Amino acid sequence: MPVLISAVIDLAAAGAEQALRDAQPFIAASRAEPGCIAYDWALDPATPGRVHVFEAWESEEALAGHFRDPSYAAMRDHLGRSGLVSARSAKYRCDLVEPVYDAAGVPQAHFGRMGR
């Protein structure tokens, strides 16, 4: 069952862009881990110093492996040195994954009705 993580990290605004550039080796290492579907960090264009994180993992086991990987600890240390103001994150276990658009190209908000 896929697992998603959404996080918001606030850094001191003056150094946030450099912190994200310096984090690229850790991000690349996470993307290369077994079971990583997506792993993206992006600066918020409307809130200086804010970083949005999106992760998708194939399973809880893959996420557990990520937490044991040295790049995870290195990223946490890096953020601590980069003017960390606050961080909040949540994980979501996905019991059903479907495309957003149906066969006719119409976006669908509901689940379980593809092809109807």
C-alpha positions in Angstrom: 0.0 0.0 0.0 1.6 3.3 -1.0 2.5 5.9 1.6 2.6 9.7 1.0 4.3 12.3 3.1 3.5 16.0 3.0 5.7 18.4 5.0 6.1 22.1 5.4 9.5 23.3 6.6 10.2 26.9 7.5 13.8 28.1 7.3 15.3 31.5 7.9 14.3 33.2 4.7 17.8 34.6 4.0 19.4 31.2 3.6 16.5 29.0 2.4 17.5 29.0 -1.3 21.1 28.0 -0.5 20.0 25.4 2.0 17.8 23.8 -0.7 20.7 23.9 -3.2 23.0 22.3 -0.6 20.4 19.6 0.1 20.5 18.3 -3.5 22.8 15.4 -2.7 20.5 14.2 0.1 17.5 14.6 -2.1 19.2 12.6 -4.9 20.1 9.8 -2.5 16.6 9.5 -1.3 15.2 9.4 -4.8 17.6 6.5 -5.5 16.4 4.4 -2.5 14.4 1.2 -3.1 10.7 1.9 -3.1 10.9 5.6 -3.7 8.2 6.7 -6.2 8.7 10.5 -5.7 10.7 12.7 -3.5 10.5 16.5 -4.1 11.4 19.6 -2.2 10.3 23.1 -3.5 10.5 26.6 -2.2 7.1 28.3 -1.7 7.0 31.4 -4.0 4.6 33.2 -1.7 6.2 32.6 1.8 9.9 33.4 2.1 11.9 30.5 3.7 9.1 28.0 3.3 9.9 24.6 1.7 7.2 22.1 0.7 8.1 18.4 0.7 6.3 15.7 -1.1 7.3 12.0 -0.9 5.7 8.9 -2.2 6.9 5.4 -1.2 5.8 2.0 -2.4 5.1 0.7 1.1 5.6 1.2 4.8 8.7 -1.0 4.6 10.2 1.3 1.9 9.5 4.3 4.1 11.1 2.5 7.1 14.2 1.9 4.9 14.3 5.6 4.1 14.3 6.4 7.8 17.3 4.1 8.3 19.2 5.5 5.4 22.2 7.7 6.3 20.9 10.4 3.9 17.8 10.8 6.1 19.9 11.6 9.2 22.2 13.8 7.1 19.2 15.8 5.8 17.9 16.3 9.3 21.3 17.5 10.4 21.5 19.8 7.4 18.2 21.4 8.2 19.2 22.0 11.8 22.2 23.9 10.5 20.2 25.8 7.9 18.1 28.1 10.2 15.3 25.7 10.9 12.4 27.7 12.3 9.6 25.0 12.3 8.6 21.8 10.6 5.4 19.8 10.4 4.7 16.7 8.4 2.1 14.0 8.0 2.1 10.6 6.4 -0.9 9.1 4.5 -1.4 5.5 3.8 -3.2 5.1 0.4 -5.8 2.4 0.3 -6.9 3.2 -3.2 -5.0 4.9 -6.0 -6.7 6.0 -9.2 -6.0 8.5 -12.0 -7.5 12.0 -11.6 -8.9 12.0 -15.2 -11.3 9.5 -16.6 -11.1 8.0 -20.1 -12.8 11.1 -21.5 -10.3 13.5 -19.9 -12.7 14.7 -17.3 -11.3 15.2 -13.7 -13.0 13.0 -11.1 -13.1 13.7 -7.4 -14.8 10.5 -6.4 -13.1 7.0 -6.2 -14.1 3.6 -7.5 -16.1 4.8 -10.5 -13.5 4.8 -13.3 -14.9 3.6 -16.5 -18.6 4.4 -15.6 
